[in-house]
Amino acid sequence: MNQVQAQTEPRQEIPVSYKLTPGFGVAKIKRRNLSINECSKSFSGLSAKKNLQLTRAEMQTLGYQVIDMLVEHFESVPNKPVTRKASRAELENRLNQPIPQSGTDPANILQQLQQDVFSNIAHPDHPRYFAFVPGPSNFVSVMADTLASGFNAFAGAWLVGSGPSEIELLTIDWLRQIFKLPDTAGGIFVSGGSIANLTALTTARQIKLNNKIENATVYFSEQTHSSILRALKILGFKPDQIRKLPTDDNFRLSLPHLQQAVIADRAAGKQPFCVVANAGTTNSGAIDPLSELADFCQQEELWLHVDGAYGAAAILSEQGRFLLKGLERVDSLTIDPHKWLFQPYEIGCVLVRDNSWLKETFACQAEYLKDVNRQEEEVNFYNYGIQLTRSFRSLKLWMSLKTFGVEAFREAISWGIGLAELTESLLQNLPDWEVITSAQIGVLTFRYAPAGRSCEYINAINQKIVDDTATEGFALVNTTILKERKVIRMCTINPRTTVEDIRETISRLNKLAKLIDKNYSQQK
């Protein structure tokens, strides 16, 4: 009885410390017991901030200062230069310092950020940011990101994140409905289009090839985003397994070239397994013939992946629904809500036709996760993608859709499409300007091409127009190459861009082009 009592009575924990002592040329660790009083004394000299916590008043002060900065940014961004870039040497001089040994007033840190960091960025949310693909963002989603970070919500496992997991399931299903995918479809939120494409192609490799890629071939157009090629390299595909095919006159994947390539590969003993199509290329907004490709892939038993990172969201508009017909037949789809669904970075998404494919591809079990996998109805997103630790990305899209409603998103997308069409009409009425690709889902390309000038001259002058526009700071456009011609590209998807913004940007581009052309001519 006494032995049982002795075993069950709680023991007083004795603090233990370790010290290194030399011996035989190697440090030995000796264990020594400390009394409670000695242990308490050893902590008495630690800073009051040892718990990395601010007081309630300090948190409120810092929080209000941050919110004021953000509100000021949202209100003033149209009046700021679209972009500003400092040199590496200049920023090193301002920011490089030893690791701080003691703390600094957060107000001073915010001031430094304003002066040295946030003053040296491009503003993808600027209404005259027309380069690449803008990130218009919205304030509600910014606050949602603040909440997700503040609550430090874990969205990888139901056991510790049931609420965030349910929001992600619901928001994914909203997207499934928007794209008219079957009830079996599902997906996962990721950082952006690059990881979404990697996730989709990894799934295709598993489902179609059982990861046996040695003889497999994949097909896409020369206009496809570089993230597809990068994903295939990561997945182990060699250059001789990748078919980059020509496009038609409208920069769409050529179905005849695809058919010929697949026939030739089968005849050579290869295993065609995947076609990657575009729902809005970055270069020109081109949309591959989705319905025809779906027919072909079904007939040939090929996986059809569509990269709709920027363009797929256009399906919310009337014009987009017509242009994106066939999107509902894909095996996998990439979309980037941080582009044309107006979310702040980072949030991408991959949808697949059968949600079980993701789990079949990515599920891995570990001993330390036994407690997590006990209920079949509980969805653990770490089994559906690359990440185990996952942030609550879905909150911002869910919260902004709840706040504004999908009709507001539909109108915003239609507005961007209309702005590109307005830009095209303005350019068509100006002498010496040539529209290369007509406005399509918010993107168009064009160039300044005065008669009698060489191709090299026209390429150089268009590059100069873009460079000087960036230096001026009123607007930002970029160049790209289409059929060996350097062209200027504009993407007009920001819902806060006005008609006057477009008119003034085109007017300034025209004046700048005339001035540069005149100066070039005088130099020759």
KOLBAKOL-336347 format. One record per residue (C-alpha): z, x, y; residue number from 0; residue in three letters. Coordinates in steps of 0.25 Angstrom, whole numbers, plus 5000, padded with zeros to 4 digits. Layout:
N
[[Z; X; Y]; NUM; 'Ala']
...
This chain:
524
[[5000; 5000; 5000]; 0; 'Met']
[[5004; 5011; 5009]; 1; 'Asn']
[[4991; 5018; 5006]; 2; 'Gln']
[[4983; 5005; 5009]; 3; 'Val']
[[4990; 5004; 5023]; 4; 'Gln']
[[4987; 5018; 5026]; 5; 'Ala']
[[4972; 5016; 5024]; 6; 'Gln']
[[4971; 5004; 5032]; 7; 'Thr']
[[4979; 5007; 5044]; 8; 'Glu']
[[4971; 5011; 5056]; 9; 'Pro']
[[4971; 5026; 5059]; 10; 'Arg']
[[4972; 5032; 5073]; 11; 'Gln']
[[4959; 5039; 5076]; 12; 'Glu']
[[4961; 5053; 5080]; 13; 'Ile']
[[4951; 5059; 5090]; 14; 'Pro']
[[4944; 5070; 5085]; 15; 'Val']
[[4937; 5082; 5093]; 16; 'Ser']
[[4929; 5093; 5088]; 17; 'Tyr']
[[4928; 5107; 5093]; 18; 'Lys']
[[4919; 5119; 5090]; 19; 'Leu']
[[4925; 5132; 5085]; 20; 'Thr']
[[4918; 5145; 5081]; 21; 'Pro']
[[4919; 5150; 5067]; 22; 'Gly']
[[4910; 5158; 5058]; 23; 'Phe']
[[4899; 5158; 5069]; 24; 'Gly']
[[4898; 5143; 5068]; 25; 'Val']
[[4905; 5133; 5077]; 26; 'Ala']
[[4915; 5125; 5068]; 27; 'Lys']
[[4919; 5111; 5072]; 28; 'Ile']
[[4934; 5109; 5071]; 29; 'Lys']
[[4941; 5095; 5071]; 30; 'Arg']
[[4954; 5093; 5079]; 31; 'Arg']
[[4962; 5080; 5082]; 32; 'Asn']
[[4965; 5076; 5096]; 33; 'Leu']
[[4976; 5067; 5100]; 34; 'Ser']
[[4973; 5054; 5107]; 35; 'Ile']
[[4979; 5060; 5120]; 36; 'Asn']
[[4970; 5072; 5119]; 37; 'Glu']
[[4958; 5064; 5116]; 38; 'Cys']
[[4961; 5055; 5129]; 39; 'Ser']
[[4962; 5067; 5137]; 40; 'Lys']
[[4949; 5073; 5133]; 41; 'Ser']
[[4942; 5061; 5139]; 42; 'Phe']
[[4950; 5060; 5152]; 43; 'Ser']
[[4940; 5069; 5160]; 44; 'Gly']
[[4927; 5061; 5157]; 45; 'Leu']
[[4920; 5055; 5168]; 46; 'Ser']
[[4922; 5040; 5171]; 47; 'Ala']
[[4907; 5038; 5168]; 48; 'Lys']
[[4908; 5043; 5154]; 49; 'Lys']
[[4904; 5029; 5149]; 50; 'Asn']
[[4892; 5030; 5157]; 51; 'Leu']
[[4896; 5017; 5164]; 52; 'Gln']
[[4896; 5012; 5178]; 53; 'Leu']
[[4906; 5002; 5184]; 54; 'Thr']
[[4902; 4988; 5186]; 55; 'Arg']
[[4900; 4990; 5201]; 56; 'Ala']
[[4892; 5003; 5199]; 57; 'Glu']
[[4883; 4996; 5189]; 58; 'Met']
[[4880; 4984; 5198]; 59; 'Gln']
[[4877; 4994; 5210]; 60; 'Thr']
[[4867; 5002; 5201]; 61; 'Leu']
[[4861; 4989; 5196]; 62; 'Gly']
[[4859; 4983; 5209]; 63; 'Tyr']
[[4853; 4996; 5214]; 64; 'Gln']
[[4843; 4996; 5203]; 65; 'Val']
[[4839; 4982; 5205]; 66; 'Ile']
[[4837; 4984; 5219]; 67; 'Asp']
[[4828; 4996; 5216]; 68; 'Met']
[[4820; 4987; 5207]; 69; 'Leu']
[[4819; 4975; 5216]; 70; 'Val']
[[4814; 4984; 5227]; 71; 'Glu']
[[4804; 4990; 5218]; 72; 'His']
[[4798; 4977; 5214]; 73; 'Phe']
[[4797; 4972; 5228]; 74; 'Glu']
[[4792; 4985; 5234]; 75; 'Ser']
[[4782; 4990; 5223]; 76; 'Val']
[[4770; 4984; 5230]; 77; 'Pro']
[[4772; 4993; 5242]; 78; 'Asn']
[[4775; 5006; 5235]; 79; 'Lys']
[[4764; 5016; 5231]; 80; 'Pro']
[[4759; 5012; 5217]; 81; 'Val']
[[4762; 5026; 5212]; 82; 'Thr']
[[4768; 5039; 5216]; 83; 'Arg']
[[4769; 5052; 5208]; 84; 'Lys']
[[4777; 5064; 5211]; 85; 'Ala']
[[4774; 5078; 5205]; 86; 'Ser']
[[4783; 5083; 5193]; 87; 'Arg']
[[4788; 5094; 5202]; 88; 'Ala']
[[4792; 5085; 5213]; 89; 'Glu']
[[4800; 5076; 5203]; 90; 'Leu']
[[4806; 5088; 5196]; 91; 'Glu']
[[4811; 5092; 5210]; 92; 'Asn']
[[4817; 5079; 5213]; 93; 'Arg']
[[4823; 5075; 5199]; 94; 'Leu']
[[4825; 5087; 5191]; 95; 'Asn']
[[4840; 5090; 5190]; 96; 'Gln']
[[4850; 5094; 5180]; 97; 'Pro']
[[4857; 5084; 5171]; 98; 'Ile']
[[4868; 5077; 5179]; 99; 'Pro']
[[4882; 5081; 5175]; 100; 'Gln']
[[4888; 5070; 5184]; 101; 'Ser']
[[4884; 5057; 5189]; 102; 'Gly']
[[4876; 5052; 5201]; 103; 'Thr']
[[4877; 5039; 5209]; 104; 'Asp']
[[4866; 5030; 5203]; 105; 'Pro']
[[4862; 5026; 5217]; 106; 'Ala']
[[4857; 5040; 5219]; 107; 'Asn']
[[4850; 5040; 5206]; 108; 'Ile']
[[4843; 5027; 5210]; 109; 'Leu']
[[4839; 5034; 5223]; 110; 'Gln']
[[4833; 5046; 5216]; 111; 'Gln']
[[4825; 5037; 5207]; 112; 'Leu']
[[4819; 5029; 5218]; 113; 'Gln']
[[4816; 5042; 5226]; 114; 'Gln']
[[4811; 5051; 5215]; 115; 'Asp']
[[4807; 5043; 5202]; 116; 'Val']
[[4803; 5028; 5206]; 117; 'Phe']
[[4795; 5033; 5218]; 118; 'Ser']
[[4787; 5042; 5209]; 119; 'Asn']
[[4781; 5032; 5199]; 120; 'Ile']
[[4769; 5022; 5199]; 121; 'Ala']
[[4772; 5008; 5199]; 122; 'His']
[[4765; 5000; 5188]; 123; 'Pro']
[[4771; 4988; 5194]; 124; 'Asp']
[[4765; 4990; 5207]; 125; 'His']
[[4755; 4979; 5211]; 126; 'Pro']
[[4744; 4989; 5214]; 127; 'Arg']
[[4746; 4997; 5201]; 128; 'Tyr']
[[4733; 4995; 5194]; 129; 'Phe']
[[4733; 5008; 5186]; 130; 'Ala']
[[4734; 5009; 5170]; 131; 'Phe']
[[4742; 4996; 5167]; 132; 'Val']
[[4752; 4991; 5177]; 133; 'Pro']
[[4766; 4988; 5173]; 134; 'Gly']
[[4769; 4976; 5183]; 135; 'Pro']
[[4783; 4974; 5177]; 136; 'Ser']
[[4792; 4963; 5183]; 137; 'Asn']
[[4806; 4962; 5188]; 138; 'Phe']
[[4812; 4953; 5177]; 139; 'Val']
[[4808; 4962; 5166]; 140; 'Ser']
[[4814; 4974; 5174]; 141; 'Val']
[[4827; 4967; 5174]; 142; 'Met']
[[4825; 4964; 5159]; 143; 'Ala']
[[4824; 4978; 5156]; 144; 'Asp']
[[4837; 4981; 5164]; 145; 'Thr']
[[4844; 4971; 5155]; 146; 'Leu']
[[4838; 4977; 5142]; 147; 'Ala']
[[4843; 4990; 5147]; 148; 'Ser']
[[4856; 4986; 5152]; 149; 'Gly']
[[4860; 4978; 5139]; 150; 'Phe']
[[4854; 4990; 5131]; 151; 'Asn']
[[4849; 4980; 5122]; 152; 'Ala']
[[4844; 4985; 5108]; 153; 'Phe']
[[4831; 4977; 5103]; 154; 'Ala']
[[4829; 4985; 5090]; 155; 'Gly']
[[4838; 4977; 5081]; 156; 'Ala']
[[4843; 4962; 5080]; 157; 'Trp']
[[4857; 4967; 5076]; 158; 'Leu']
[[4860; 4973; 5090]; 159; 'Val']
[[4849; 4966; 5098]; 160; 'Gly']
[[4847; 4952; 5093]; 161; 'Ser']
[[4844; 4946; 5107]; 162; 'Gly']
[[4834; 4957; 5112]; 163; 'Pro']
[[4827; 4956; 5098]; 164; 'Ser']
[[4826; 4941; 5100]; 165; 'Glu']
[[4820; 4942; 5114]; 166; 'Ile']
[[4810; 4952; 5108]; 167; 'Glu']
[[4806; 4943; 5097]; 168; 'Leu']
[[4804; 4931; 5107]; 169; 'Leu']
[[4796; 4940; 5117]; 170; 'Thr']
[[4787; 4945; 5106]; 171; 'Ile']
[[4785; 4931; 5101]; 172; 'Asp']
[[4781; 4927; 5115]; 173; 'Trp']
[[4770; 4938; 5115]; 174; 'Leu']
[[4766; 4934; 5101]; 175; 'Arg']
[[4763; 4920; 5107]; 176; 'Gln']
[[4756; 4925; 5119]; 177; 'Ile']
[[4746; 4933; 5110]; 178; 'Phe']
[[4745; 4922; 5100]; 179; 'Lys']
[[4749; 4930; 5088]; 180; 'Leu']
[[4754; 4923; 5076]; 181; 'Pro']
[[4768; 4919; 5073]; 182; 'Asp']
[[4769; 4931; 5063]; 183; 'Thr']
[[4767; 4941; 5075]; 184; 'Ala']
[[4778; 4949; 5081]; 185; 'Gly']
[[4780; 4962; 5088]; 186; 'Gly']
[[4789; 4971; 5096]; 187; 'Ile']
[[4791; 4977; 5110]; 188; 'Phe']
[[4789; 4992; 5112]; 189; 'Val']
[[4788; 5001; 5123]; 190; 'Ser']
[[4774; 4999; 5127]; 191; 'Gly']
[[4759; 4999; 5122]; 192; 'Gly']
[[4759; 5012; 5115]; 193; 'Ser']
[[4771; 5009; 5106]; 194; 'Ile']
[[4765; 4995; 5104]; 195; 'Ala']
[[4752; 5001; 5099]; 196; 'Asn']
[[4759; 5011; 5090]; 197; 'Leu']
[[4768; 5000; 5084]; 198; 'Thr']
[[4756; 4991; 5081]; 199; 'Ala']
[[4747; 5002; 5075]; 200; 'Leu']
[[4759; 5007; 5067]; 201; 'Thr']
[[4760; 4993; 5062]; 202; 'Thr']
[[4745; 4992; 5059]; 203; 'Ala']
[[4747; 5005; 5051]; 204; 'Arg']
[[4758; 5000; 5042]; 205; 'Gln']
[[4752; 4986; 5040]; 206; 'Ile']
[[4737; 4990; 5038]; 207; 'Lys']
[[4739; 5004; 5032]; 208; 'Leu']
[[4753; 5005; 5026]; 209; 'Asn']
[[4754; 5017; 5035]; 210; 'Asn']
[[4742; 5024; 5027]; 211; 'Lys']
[[4734; 5029; 5038]; 212; 'Ile']
[[4726; 5040; 5032]; 213; 'Glu']
[[4712; 5033; 5031]; 214; 'Asn']
[[4715; 5022; 5042]; 215; 'Ala']
[[4706; 5020; 5055]; 216; 'Thr']
[[4709; 5013; 5068]; 217; 'Val']
[[4700; 5008; 5078]; 218; 'Tyr']
[[4701; 5006; 5093]; 219; 'Phe']
[[4692; 5007; 5106]; 220; 'Ser']
[[4691; 5019; 5115]; 221; 'Glu']
[[4698; 5010; 5126]; 222; 'Gln']
[[4710; 5009; 5118]; 223; 'Thr']
[[4724; 5014; 5124]; 224; 'His']
[[4728; 5028; 5120]; 225; 'Ser']
[[4741; 5022; 5114]; 226; 'Ser']
[[4733; 5018; 5102]; 227; 'Ile']
[[4728; 5032; 5099]; 228; 'Leu']
[[4742; 5037; 5101]; 229; 'Arg']
[[4748; 5027; 5091]; 230; 'Ala']
[[4738; 5031; 5081]; 231; 'Leu']
[[4741; 5045; 5082]; 232; 'Lys']
[[4756; 5043; 5081]; 233; 'Ile']
[[4753; 5034; 5068]; 234; 'Leu']
[[4745; 5046; 5062]; 235; 'Gly']
[[4731; 5042; 5063]; 236; 'Phe']
[[4721; 5053; 5065]; 237; 'Lys']
[[4709; 5054; 5075]; 238; 'Pro']
[[4699; 5051; 5064]; 239; 'Asp']
[[4706; 5038; 5060]; 240; 'Gln']
[[4705; 5032; 5074]; 241; 'Ile']
[[4692; 5025; 5079]; 242; 'Arg']
[[4691; 5025; 5094]; 243; 'Lys']
[[4679; 5015; 5096]; 244; 'Leu']
[[4669; 5013; 5108]; 245; 'Pro']
[[4670; 5001; 5116]; 246; 'Thr']
[[4660; 4991; 5121]; 247; 'Asp']
[[4655; 4990; 5136]; 248; 'Asp']
[[4668; 4982; 5139]; 249; 'Asn']
[[4677; 4993; 5133]; 250; 'Phe']
[[4681; 4984; 5121]; 251; 'Arg']
[[4682; 4989; 5107]; 252; 'Leu']
[[4668; 4988; 5101]; 253; 'Ser']
[[4668; 4980; 5089]; 254; 'Leu']
[[4655; 4985; 5083]; 255; 'Pro']
[[4661; 4999; 5084]; 256; 'His']
[[4673; 4995; 5078]; 257; 'Leu']
[[4666; 4988; 5066]; 258; 'Gln']
[[4657; 5001; 5064]; 259; 'Gln']
[[4669; 5010; 5064]; 260; 'Ala']
[[4677; 5002; 5054]; 261; 'Val']
[[4665; 5001; 5045]; 262; 'Ile']
[[4663; 5016; 5045]; 263; 'Ala']
[[4677; 5019; 5043]; 264; 'Asp']
[[4678; 5010; 5031]; 265; 'Arg']
[[4665; 5016; 5025]; 266; 'Ala']
[[4672; 5030; 5027]; 267; 'Ala']
[[4684; 5026; 5019]; 268; 'Gly']
[[4693; 5024; 5031]; 269; 'Lys']
[[4703; 5012; 5033]; 270; 'Gln']
[[4701; 5005; 5046]; 271; 'Pro']
[[4714; 4998; 5049]; 272; 'Phe']
[[4716; 4995; 5064]; 273; 'Cys']
[[4709; 4991; 5076]; 274; 'Val']
[[4715; 4992; 5090]; 275; 'Val']
[[4710; 4983; 5101]; 276; 'Ala']
[[4713; 4982; 5116]; 277; 'Asn']
[[4717; 4970; 5123]; 278; 'Ala']
[[4715; 4976; 5137]; 279; 'Gly']
[[4711; 4991; 5137]; 280; 'Thr']
[[4719; 5000; 5147]; 281; 'Thr']
[[4706; 5005; 5153]; 282; 'Asn']
[[4698; 4992; 5156]; 283; 'Ser']
[[4706; 4980; 5150]; 284; 'Gly']
[[4696; 4978; 5139]; 285; 'Ala']
[[4699; 4969; 5128]; 286; 'Ile']
[[4693; 4972; 5114]; 287; 'Asp']
[[4686; 4961; 5107]; 288; 'Pro']
[[4699; 4956; 5100]; 289; 'Leu']
[[4694; 4944; 5093]; 290; 'Ser']
[[4682; 4952; 5087]; 291; 'Glu']
[[4692; 4963; 5083]; 292; 'Leu']
[[4701; 4954; 5077]; 293; 'Ala']
[[4690; 4948; 5068]; 294; 'Asp']
[[4685; 4962; 5064]; 295; 'Phe']
[[4699; 4967; 5061]; 296; 'Cys']
[[4702; 4955; 5053]; 297; 'Gln']
[[4689; 4956; 5045]; 298; 'Gln']
[[4692; 4971; 5043]; 299; 'Glu']
[[4707; 4970; 5040]; 300; 'Glu']
[[4710; 4979; 5052]; 301; 'Leu']
[[4723; 4979; 5061]; 302; 'Trp']
[[4720; 4974; 5075]; 303; 'Leu']
[[4729; 4980; 5085]; 304; 'His']
[[4727; 4976; 5100]; 305; 'Val']
[[4732; 4984; 5111]; 306; 'Asp']
[[4735; 4974; 5122]; 307; 'Gly']
[[4745; 4982; 5129]; 308; 'Ala']
[[4741; 4978; 5143]; 309; 'Tyr']
[[4730; 4968; 5141]; 310; 'Gly']
[[4736; 4958; 5130]; 311; 'Ala']
[[4745; 4951; 5140]; 312; 'Ala']
[[4732; 4946; 5147]; 313; 'Ala']
[[4732; 4935; 5136]; 314; 'Ile']
[[4742; 4927; 5144]; 315; 'Leu']
[[4730; 4925; 5154]; 316; 'Ser']
[[4718; 4916; 5152]; 317; 'Glu']
[[4708; 4927; 5153]; 318; 'Gln']
[[4716; 4936; 5144]; 319; 'Gly']
[[4717; 4925; 5133]; 320; 'Arg']
[[4702; 4925; 5133]; 321; 'Phe']
[[4700; 4940; 5133]; 322; 'Leu']
[[4711; 4943; 5122]; 323; 'Leu']
[[4706; 4933; 5112]; 324; 'Lys']
[[4709; 4938; 5098]; 325; 'Gly']
[[4722; 4945; 5102]; 326; 'Leu']
[[4730; 4935; 5094]; 327; 'Glu']
[[4723; 4941; 5081]; 328; 'Arg']
[[4728; 4955; 5082]; 329; 'Val']
[[4737; 4962; 5072]; 330; 'Asp']
[[4745; 4969; 5083]; 331; 'Ser']
[[4745; 4969; 5098]; 332; 'Leu']
[[4751; 4978; 5109]; 333; 'Thr']
[[4755; 4973; 5122]; 334; 'Ile']
[[4763; 4979; 5134]; 335; 'Asp']
[[4772; 4969; 5141]; 336; 'Pro']
[[4774; 4980; 5152]; 337; 'His']
[[4760; 4979; 5156]; 338; 'Lys']
[[4754; 4965; 5158]; 339; 'Trp']
[[4767; 4957; 5154]; 340; 'Leu']
[[4773; 4964; 5166]; 341; 'Phe']
[[4785; 4971; 5160]; 342; 'Gln']
[[4791; 4984; 5164]; 343; 'Pro']
[[4790; 4996; 5155]; 344; 'Tyr']
[[4792; 4997; 5143]; 345; 'Glu']
[[4788; 4985; 5134]; 346; 'Ile']
[[4776; 4985; 5125]; 347; 'Gly']
[[4774; 4976; 5113]; 348; 'Cys']
[[4767; 4975; 5099]; 349; 'Val']
[[4764; 4962; 5092]; 350; 'Leu']
[[4759; 4961; 5078]; 351; 'Val']
[[4753; 4950; 5070]; 352; 'Arg']
[[4764; 4950; 5059]; 353; 'Asp']
[[4778; 4954; 5064]; 354; 'Asn']
[[4781; 4959; 5050]; 355; 'Ser']
[[4771; 4971; 5052]; 356; 'Trp']
[[4780; 4977; 5062]; 357; 'Leu']
[[4792; 4977; 5053]; 358; 'Lys']
[[4784; 4982; 5041]; 359; 'Glu']
[[4780; 4994; 5050]; 360; 'Thr']
[[4792; 4998; 5057]; 361; 'Phe']
[[4804; 4993; 5049]; 362; 'Ala']
[[4814; 5004; 5045]; 363; 'Cys']
[[4828; 5003; 5039]; 364; 'Gln']
[[4839; 5013; 5042]; 365; 'Ala']
[[4853; 5013; 5037]; 366; 'Glu']
[[4859; 5011; 5050]; 367; 'Tyr']
[[4851; 4998; 5052]; 368; 'Leu']
[[4856; 4991; 5040]; 369; 'Lys']
[[4864; 4981; 5049]; 370; 'Asp']
[[4852; 4978; 5057]; 371; 'Val']
[[4843; 4973; 5046]; 372; 'Asn']
[[4851; 4962; 5039]; 373; 'Arg']
[[4845; 4949; 5045]; 374; 'Gln']
[[4830; 4946; 5043]; 375; 'Glu']
[[4829; 4937; 5055]; 376; 'Glu']
[[4834; 4948; 5064]; 377; 'Glu']
[[4823; 4956; 5070]; 378; 'Val']
[[4825; 4971; 5072]; 379; 'Asn']
[[4814; 4976; 5081]; 380; 'Phe']
[[4816; 4990; 5076]; 381; 'Tyr']
[[4809; 4986; 5063]; 382; 'Asn']
[[4797; 4982; 5071]; 383; 'Tyr']
[[4794; 4994; 5079]; 384; 'Gly']
[[4796; 5009; 5082]; 385; 'Ile']
[[4809; 5008; 5089]; 386; 'Gln']
[[4823; 5006; 5084]; 387; 'Leu']
[[4830; 5006; 5097]; 388; 'Thr']
[[4823; 4996; 5106]; 389; 'Arg']
[[4825; 4991; 5120]; 390; 'Ser']
[[4825; 4976; 5124]; 391; 'Phe']
[[4810; 4977; 5129]; 392; 'Arg']
[[4807; 4962; 5126]; 393; 'Ser']
[[4818; 4958; 5137]; 394; 'Leu']
[[4809; 4960; 5149]; 395; 'Lys']
[[4797; 4953; 5143]; 396; 'Leu']
[[4805; 4941; 5138]; 397; 'Trp']
[[4813; 4940; 5152]; 398; 'Met']
[[4801; 4941; 5161]; 399; 'Ser']
[[4793; 4930; 5152]; 400; 'Leu']
[[4806; 4922; 5153]; 401; 'Lys']
[[4807; 4924; 5168]; 402; 'Thr']
[[4792; 4922; 5172]; 403; 'Phe']
[[4786; 4914; 5161]; 404; 'Gly']
[[4773; 4918; 5153]; 405; 'Val']
[[4765; 4910; 5164]; 406; 'Glu']
[[4769; 4920; 5174]; 407; 'Ala']
[[4764; 4932; 5165]; 408; 'Phe']
[[4751; 4924; 5163]; 409; 'Arg']
[[4748; 4923; 5178]; 410; 'Glu']
[[4752; 4937; 5180]; 411; 'Ala']
[[4742; 4942; 5170]; 412; 'Ile']
[[4731; 4933; 5175]; 413; 'Ser']
[[4734; 4938; 5189]; 414; 'Trp']
[[4731; 4953; 5184]; 415; 'Gly']
[[4718; 4949; 5178]; 416; 'Ile']
[[4714; 4942; 5190]; 417; 'Gly']
[[4717; 4954; 5199]; 418; 'Leu']
[[4708; 4963; 5190]; 419; 'Ala']
[[4697; 4953; 5192]; 420; 'Glu']
[[4699; 4953; 5207]; 421; 'Leu']
[[4699; 4968; 5207]; 422; 'Thr']
[[4685; 4968; 5200]; 423; 'Glu']
[[4679; 4958; 5210]; 424; 'Ser']
[[4684; 4967; 5222]; 425; 'Leu']
[[4677; 4979; 5216]; 426; 'Leu']
[[4664; 4972; 5213]; 427; 'Gln']
[[4663; 4969; 5228]; 428; 'Asn']
[[4665; 4984; 5232]; 429; 'Leu']
[[4653; 4994; 5232]; 430; 'Pro']
[[4653; 5006; 5224]; 431; 'Asp']
[[4664; 5000; 5214]; 432; 'Trp']
[[4661; 4998; 5200]; 433; 'Glu']
[[4669; 4989; 5190]; 434; 'Val']
[[4668; 4996; 5177]; 435; 'Ile']
[[4676; 4985; 5168]; 436; 'Thr']
[[4679; 4972; 5174]; 437; 'Ser']
[[4693; 4966; 5176]; 438; 'Ala']
[[4699; 4962; 5162]; 439; 'Gln']
[[4713; 4958; 5160]; 440; 'Ile']
[[4718; 4966; 5173]; 441; 'Gly']
[[4710; 4979; 5172]; 442; 'Val']
[[4697; 4983; 5178]; 443; 'Leu']
[[4690; 4997; 5180]; 444; 'Thr']
[[4680; 5001; 5191]; 445; 'Phe']
[[4676; 5013; 5199]; 446; 'Arg']
[[4670; 5017; 5212]; 447; 'Tyr']
[[4656; 5021; 5209]; 448; 'Ala']
[[4647; 5023; 5221]; 449; 'Pro']
[[4632; 5024; 5218]; 450; 'Ala']
[[4626; 5038; 5217]; 451; 'Gly']
[[4639; 5045; 5212]; 452; 'Arg']
[[4640; 5053; 5199]; 453; 'Ser']
[[4649; 5048; 5188]; 454; 'Cys']
[[4658; 5061; 5190]; 455; 'Glu']
[[4659; 5057; 5205]; 456; 'Tyr']
[[4663; 5043; 5202]; 457; 'Ile']
[[4673; 5047; 5192]; 458; 'Asn']
[[4680; 5056; 5202]; 459; 'Ala']
[[4680; 5047; 5214]; 460; 'Ile']
[[4686; 5036; 5205]; 461; 'Asn']
[[4697; 5045; 5201]; 462; 'Gln']
[[4700; 5049; 5215]; 463; 'Lys']
[[4701; 5034; 5219]; 464; 'Ile']
[[4712; 5032; 5209]; 465; 'Val']
[[4719; 5045; 5212]; 466; 'Asp']
[[4719; 5042; 5227]; 467; 'Asp']
[[4723; 5028; 5225]; 468; 'Thr']
[[4735; 5032; 5217]; 469; 'Ala']
[[4739; 5042; 5228]; 470; 'Thr']
[[4738; 5031; 5239]; 471; 'Glu']
[[4747; 5023; 5231]; 472; 'Gly']
[[4742; 5009; 5235]; 473; 'Phe']
[[4737; 5006; 5221]; 474; 'Ala']
[[4735; 5013; 5207]; 475; 'Leu']
[[4723; 5012; 5199]; 476; 'Val']
[[4718; 5022; 5188]; 477; 'Asn']
[[4706; 5027; 5182]; 478; 'Thr']
[[4700; 5027; 5168]; 479; 'Thr']
[[4688; 5031; 5160]; 480; 'Ile']
[[4678; 5020; 5155]; 481; 'Leu']
[[4665; 5025; 5149]; 482; 'Lys']
[[4667; 5039; 5155]; 483; 'Glu']
[[4668; 5033; 5169]; 484; 'Arg']
[[4681; 5034; 5177]; 485; 'Lys']
[[4685; 5021; 5182]; 486; 'Val']
[[4696; 5015; 5190]; 487; 'Ile']
[[4705; 5005; 5183]; 488; 'Arg']
[[4714; 4994; 5188]; 489; 'Met']
[[4724; 4985; 5181]; 490; 'Cys']
[[4729; 4973; 5189]; 491; 'Thr']
[[4740; 4967; 5180]; 492; 'Ile']
[[4751; 4967; 5190]; 493; 'Asn']
[[4754; 4952; 5194]; 494; 'Pro']
[[4760; 4957; 5207]; 495; 'Arg']
[[4747; 4963; 5211]; 496; 'Thr']
[[4740; 4955; 5222]; 497; 'Thr']
[[4726; 4952; 5226]; 498; 'Val']
[[4728; 4961; 5239]; 499; 'Glu']
[[4733; 4972; 5230]; 500; 'Asp']
[[4720; 4972; 5223]; 501; 'Ile']
[[4711; 4971; 5235]; 502; 'Arg']
[[4718; 4982; 5242]; 503; 'Glu']
[[4718; 4991; 5230]; 504; 'Thr']
[[4703; 4989; 5229]; 505; 'Ile']
[[4701; 4991; 5244]; 506; 'Ser']
[[4708; 5004; 5243]; 507; 'Arg']
[[4701; 5009; 5231]; 508; 'Leu']
[[4688; 5006; 5238]; 509; 'Asn']
[[4692; 5013; 5251]; 510; 'Lys']
[[4697; 5025; 5243]; 511; 'Leu']
[[4684; 5026; 5235]; 512; 'Ala']
[[4675; 5026; 5247]; 513; 'Lys']
[[4684; 5037; 5254]; 514; 'Leu']
[[4684; 5046; 5241]; 515; 'Ile']
[[4669; 5044; 5239]; 516; 'Asp']
[[4666; 5048; 5254]; 517; 'Lys']
[[4675; 5060; 5253]; 518; 'Asn']
[[4669; 5064; 5240]; 519; 'Tyr']
[[4655; 5063; 5245]; 520; 'Ser']
[[4658; 5071; 5258]; 521; 'Gln']
[[4664; 5082; 5249]; 522; 'Gln']
[[4650; 5083; 5241]; 523; 'Lys']
